[in-house]
Every structure is written in C-alpha cells, then in structure tokens.
C-alpha cells in the first residue's frame, strides 16, 4: 500500500542509487515488467483514493519506463470502466523493453492511443508519464509544450514516480516541470522530491516499495536521511537533582544599533530551549529592552571586544551573528569569538563577514546560512546554490570543517564526515524575518545541553520547522517569537524533561 508523506521511509536516494537498487531487485528474480505492473497498481490505487468520483483519464506518455507505467495504468483504468486515452508525446515505436511490452498490452486491451498535439484538449484526471528520474538537462520539445499544457489545463494531475521536469537529485526545475496534485514514487525516495523547487511541484507524495526485498533495500547506499520523530536525536531526561550548571551557558553576541531585536530573539530562544544559563553581549542601548523582555538573561552592554573576555571565559557555547552588523563593532566582537575554543553557532552577519575573509571560522562550529549567504561563502551565485542544494551543503561543510544548516524549503544538514539529513516540514507563513535568529539560539541551547554539533543541528531544524508548521496553520502574520513556546512544547513531547 502506498505511504503518505507523513509515513515515509527515512532513506533518501539519488537517481543513480535507485536505478542500482532496481537493477539488484531484477537480478534477484523480480522481472522489470513485474515491477512496472506493481508500480501501475500502486499508482492506480492512489489515484482512485485521491479522486474517488472521477471516471476519465488522460495519460501523457513519453518513451521511457515512466511511459510503460502510464500504459499499464491506462489498462487498469479501462478495465475499471473509465474513459481512457493515452496521448503519446513520443512516438510509441521508440519504446523499448518493458515499456514496449506495456504499450503492446494496452493496445491489446483496447486502450485508445493518439499522437499528442498542443491542440488536443485534456480531460478528466491527467496522468503525467512523460519523463522520469534519468532527466539531467533542461526539458526539450515536445515535452516542454506538453508540460505547459498539463499545467495550464486546470485539471487534477498525478505524476508517475516524479513530476516530469523535476531533477530527482536536486529538486531543481529543469526549465519547466509538471505541477502535480499527487505524486506516487517507487522503490526508494528520491532526494529531489523534498528540497529546492520540489515543494511547488510534487503535491501530495505517496510511496510504494513495490514489495522490494527489505534486505536488499537495507544494504543499498543512500544519499541522505529524512528527519522524523522516530530517528531524531534526543536529549536525555533530567535527574531530579538537576541544576542550571549542568546544562551549559550560552553566550549570544550581536545586536548592533538598529538590530537589537535579532539577538534578543536568539537569547529568548536559547533560554526557552533548555540552556542552563544565557548571557547576552549587545549594544548598551539595547540593555533596557533585553532586561524587560527576558529578565532571566544576563545582559552586558558591550562597547569593545575587550569586554567579552570575562563572558567568554564563563560560557560553554557561543552564538554569534544575529544583528551583528558588518561595521567595526561587529567585526571586533566576531574576531574575539573566533579566538575562543568553544562550540559555536555562526549566523547572519557572522557568515557575511566570514565570506569577506575578515575572520576564520574555528573548526567544529555550526553555521546556518540561507541560500544567499551560502552563495557568498562559496563564491558562487544564489541560483547555483539552489540548483544543487545537497552539493552546496556538502561543499560548505568540507570548506569550513563545520556542520552546515542550509536553510530553505527542504532544509539540509551536512556534516564534515559526509552525512546529510533533510527536513521537509515547514509552512509558507514562515517566510518572515527573525526565524533564523530563533533557530540559532535553539542550536546553541542544544549544544549547551551536551549534544554534538550534527545532532543539535538536526534536532533544532526539525523542532523549528515543525513549530512553524503548527503555528503556520493560523495563516499569514506569523512572528518569529510565535515559534518559541511551540518549540518548547515540541521538545517536551519529543524528549520529556522527566522520565
């Protein structure tokens, strides 16, 4: 039975890894045609559940195995009494192997196959069986025109395995891509279904393993792990004798003139996420606001880096960057932090100053760039980062020997040892200022409570995204501070303070 997006496997694969897995399954006795038949059945069942009152199907078929899946679904729909036609965007004579067998079977079953043209009106549910995971370059004609026709039709759309035109490895739209209402994917989850442009193209995602041998699947190489409540790192429960000294001391540095709110959000987030103690070094004019908003935080009005020496000696974790600015004040404070041998989280202007070469990042830090900051750190364009987000995350981690949180739709967490995790939760209402400051403080609090950098980053990203998803249900107008109490609640649900 297909699984919905909230009940999916953890493993994420590249297109090449899925092809290798497919080949291993065939080599151990499951024919390719049988796998195609299972894929068609899974797609048909998902389609009927999604649109239970529908009775007409328009299949747009290309020339690969995706087309074979489409021809097989057409047979199932015809046998169920639906009005069915296949619109062949590629000449059926180009079909080979199992796809050619599926085409022949559809003709024998009485399926109507027509040559597609832009003038043909689409009807009913549209099945996208045009292009599969092997696509690497931009979509060419006539596929581009067919995809445009699907998107312009206003009809319900289901994609076979992946929306045509979406890169299976990166989630990038390759010129143009189908905007599906439902995508049914098979054997292994493709990384590109969860990051980059995927959120706008995939619709509801369902998965079928096609009854693959679990041992073969378990032995296969993967590209990343999808974060979910079952595999998240956990904070240990606290002993009844616990005291603040056991849970770290986070020092947050930032908040130049005009940007005091950013570092206050980070401080409040660190405090509410369980850090034992929280200190804040910021501009003197922000001290009254800080004491009024979070009186539990120790606030130091800071004029120069010399004043950081004592707080740095007392801290166990540093968070630097929110509201830091790029002027002399921020540069001097960042330089002092960079010379401290402590776990650190660098965000916002700390990353911008790092990209300028003004300072060197200590090893073992967590950095939290958005795509624009990532581009500056790598010396490439934002478009290039977004074109291959997994590669960008790995490159940043390798270049800076840091744990990297590459923010955005389908946030990625990369470790210097090559591990990659992905969080696909979130909500469009999170497109607002200050959320990154909350995330930075949250990461700092988890580090202070004893988590290693990669685990802290993974848990923080998941908590942050799911808090945004919960709060986003109220719609537009989400404020960054709205997430903080929800993060606290989620953390308690995920790892209770008491056993």
Secondary structure, DSSP 8 states (H G I E B T S, - for coil): --EEGGG--SEEE-HHHHHHHHHHHHHTT--HHHHHHHHHHHHHHHHHHHTTT--EEEEEE-SSHHHHHHHHHHHHHHHTT-EEEEEESS-GGG--HHHHHHHHHHHHHT-EEEE--TTS---SEEEEES--TT--S---TTHHHHHHHHHHH-S-EEEESS-TTB-TTT--B-S-----SEEEEESSEEGGGSSTTHHHH--EEEEE-TT--HHHHHTS--SEEE--TTT--------TT--GGGS-EEEEE---TT-HHHHHHHHHHHHHTT-SEEEEEE-GGGHHHHHHH-TTSEEEE-SSGGGHHHHHHH-SEEEE-TT--SSHHHHHHHHHHHTS-SEEEE-THHHHHHHTTSS---TT-EE---HHHHHHHHTS-HHHHHHTHHHHHHHHHHHHTSEEEE-SSSEEEE-TTS-EEEE----GGG-STTHHHHHHHHHHHHHHTT--HHHHHHHHHHHHHHHHHHHHTT-S---TTHHHHHHHHHHHHHS-S--
